[in-house]
Amino acid sequence: MKNCNHWAIASQKPSIAHSRKSPPQRGQIVELFDRHKSSTLSQSEAVELDRYLLLEPWVRLAKAHAYKHLQTAA
């Protein structure tokens, strides 16, 4: 099972390395940050922002790893 996951991830490295948030996604995150600053987040929005803040560093690490792998493979 571990090898299957490795190959699945390895085959997606180019798409992972070059992925970007869509403008609506970026706008939603900016809006959540702004509403957090003004203390007007609902509970579900606070959970969404917390999840984003938790996962974003991991996404950046995965993208950096994929990009590094693409550079060494080329």
N, C-alpha and C positions, 0 to 999 in steps of 0.2 A: 504494500500500500504506500509506503514512504516513497519508493521509486516512482510510482504512478503520479503522486503529487509533485515530485521534483520535475518530471518530464512535462507535466501540464503547465507548471509555472515557467519552466525554461522556454517552452514554445511561445509563451506570451510576453517574454521580456521586451521585445521591441515595442509592443503596444503599452506595456506598463511604463517603460522609460520615457515615452513621449506623450503620455496621457496628460490631459489638462481638464480642469473643471470648466463646464460650460458657463457662459455669462450668467444665465439664471441661477446656477449653483453658487457662483461667486457672489452674486447680488444677495442671495438668501443668507449666506454666511455673514456678509457685511451688515445686513439688516439685523441679524441676531446679535452681533457684537454691539451695534448701536443701541438696540433695545436693552441689552444687558447693562450697558453704561447708564442708561436712564431708568433702570430698575422696572421695566415694563414687560418683562418676559413672562409668558405663562409657564406653568409647570412643564408642559410637554415641550415647549420651546427651550426651556432650560436644560432638559434632558437631551434634546437634539444638539445643543451647543456643547454640552459636556461630552457627548459621544464624539463630536467632531474634534474637540480639543484632545481627547484621548487617542483617537485613531490617526490624526494628521501626522504626528511624528513617525508612526509606523509606516504610513504610506510614503512619506519622504525617504525613509530608509530603504524601502522596497524599490522605489524608483532609482535611488542612487546605486543600489546593488545591481539592478538590471542594466543601468547605463554603463556601469563599470564593466560588467560582463560583456556587453556589446562592444565596448572599446577594446577589450583584450581579445575578443573573438575575431575582430576585423583585421 
